[in-house]
């Protein structure tokens, strides 16, 4: 895939149902279980690959709100995703 550096990654990171979406689902499940700190780490994993992931930023914002970290939550929720 010369000329397409974004495609020179493992296939599971390219497919919609692969690793990124599974990490998001994991973050959602952790948050739902009340494990906000673990969910934050899962969100940060997604954001390390895709810093403008609207889903990860939203979950991160909710986790931060749950933990009473309102300024950080606002920043995550207001992060431009475009």
Secondary structure, DSSP 8 states (H G I E B T S, - for coil): -TT-GGGSS-GGGTSTTSHHHHHHHHHHHHHHTT-HHHHHHHHHHHHHH-TT-HHHHHHHHHHHHHTT-HHHHHHHHH----
